[in-house]
C-alpha cells in the first residue's frame, strides 16, 4: 500500500512538472556520469579515504571510552572510575527511595 501511495505521488509530481525526474533517477544519472568521467581509480581513492576516516573515528571512540585499542580492554583507571560512578548512582537512587 505504501508503494502505491509513493507511486501515485510520483505520478502527480510528474504531471505537474513535465519532463522532470525523480530523486532516484537523478541520483542514478549522476552516479553513471561520475563513473564515466572519473573511472575506477577515483572510487578506489575515495573508498580508501573513507575507510581511513572510519578507522580514526573508531580509535577516537575507544579512547573516549577508555579502551586500549591494542588489547581491546578497558584500562584499570577507566574501569575503576566507571564502577565508582555506578556505585554513586546506585547510592543516590537508594537515598531517594528512603
C-alpha positions as CSV (number, residue, x, y, z in Angstrom):
1,X,0.0,0.0,0.0
2,X,2.8,2.4,0.8
3,X,4.3,1.7,-2.6
4,X,1.0,2.6,-4.2
5,X,0.9,5.9,-2.4
6,X,4.5,6.7,-3.3
7,X,3.9,5.8,-6.9
8,X,0.8,8.0,-7.1
9,X,2.6,11.0,-5.6
10,X,5.4,10.5,-8.1
11,X,2.9,10.4,-10.9
12,X,1.3,13.6,-9.6
13,X,4.6,15.3,-9.4
14,X,5.5,14.3,-13.0
15,X,2.1,15.5,-14.2
16,X,2.7,18.9,-12.6
17,X,6.3,19.2,-13.8
18,X,6.5,17.6,-17.1
19,X,10.0,16.4,-18.1
20,X,11.3,16.3,-14.5
21,X,12.8,13.3,-13.0
22,X,12.6,11.7,-9.6
23,X,15.4,12.0,-7.0
24,X,16.2,8.3,-7.6
25,X,16.5,8.9,-11.3
26,X,18.7,11.9,-10.8
27,X,21.0,10.1,-8.4
28,X,21.4,7.2,-10.8
29,X,22.2,9.5,-13.7
30,X,24.7,11.4,-11.6
31,X,26.4,8.2,-10.5
32,X,26.6,6.9,-14.0
33,X,28.1,10.2,-15.2
34,X,30.6,10.3,-12.3
35,X,31.7,6.7,-13.1
36,X,32.1,7.6,-16.8
37,X,34.2,10.7,-16.2
38,X,36.3,9.6,-13.2
39,X,36.8,5.8,-13.5
40,X,37.7,3.1,-11.1
41,X,40.7,4.8,-9.5
42,X,38.5,7.6,-8.3
43,X,36.2,5.2,-6.5
44,X,39.2,3.3,-5.0
45,X,40.7,6.5,-3.7
46,X,37.6,7.8,-2.1
47,X,36.8,4.4,-0.6
48,X,40.3,4.3,0.9
49,X,39.9,7.8,2.3
50,X,36.5,6.9,3.8
51,X,37.9,3.7,5.4
52,X,40.8,5.6,6.9
53,X,38.4,8.1,8.4
54,X,36.2,5.4,9.9
55,X,39.3,3.8,11.5
56,X,40.3,7.2,13.0
57,X,36.7,7.7,14.4
58,X,36.7,4.2,15.9
59,X,40.1,4.9,17.6
60,X,38.8,8.2,19.0
61,X,35.7,6.4,20.3
62,X,37.8,3.8,22.0
63,X,40.0,6.4,23.6
64,X,36.9,8.3,24.8
65,X,35.6,5.1,26.5
66,X,39.0,4.3,28.0
67,X,39.6,1.2,25.9
68,X,43.1,0.3,25.0
69,X,43.0,-0.3,21.2
70,X,45.9,-2.7,21.3
71,X,44.4,-5.0,24.0
72,X,40.8,-4.1,23.4
73,X,40.2,-3.9,27.1
74,X,39.5,-1.1,29.5
75,X,42.4,0.4,31.2
76,X,42.4,-0.2,35.0
77,X,41.8,3.5,35.7
78,X,38.8,3.7,33.5
79,X,37.3,0.6,34.8
80,X,37.5,1.7,38.4
81,X,36.1,5.2,37.7
82,X,33.2,3.6,35.8
83,X,32.5,1.3,38.8
84,X,32.6,4.3,41.2
85,X,30.2,6.2,39.0
86,X,27.8,3.3,39.0
87,X,28.1,3.0,42.8
88,X,27.4,6.7,43.3
89,X,24.3,6.5,41.1
90,X,23.0,3.5,43.0
91,X,23.6,5.2,46.3
92,X,21.8,8.3,45.1
93,X,18.9,6.1,43.9
94,X,18.8,4.3,47.3
95,X,18.7,7.7,49.2
96,X,15.8,8.9,47.0
97,X,13.8,5.7,47.8
98,X,14.1,6.2,51.5
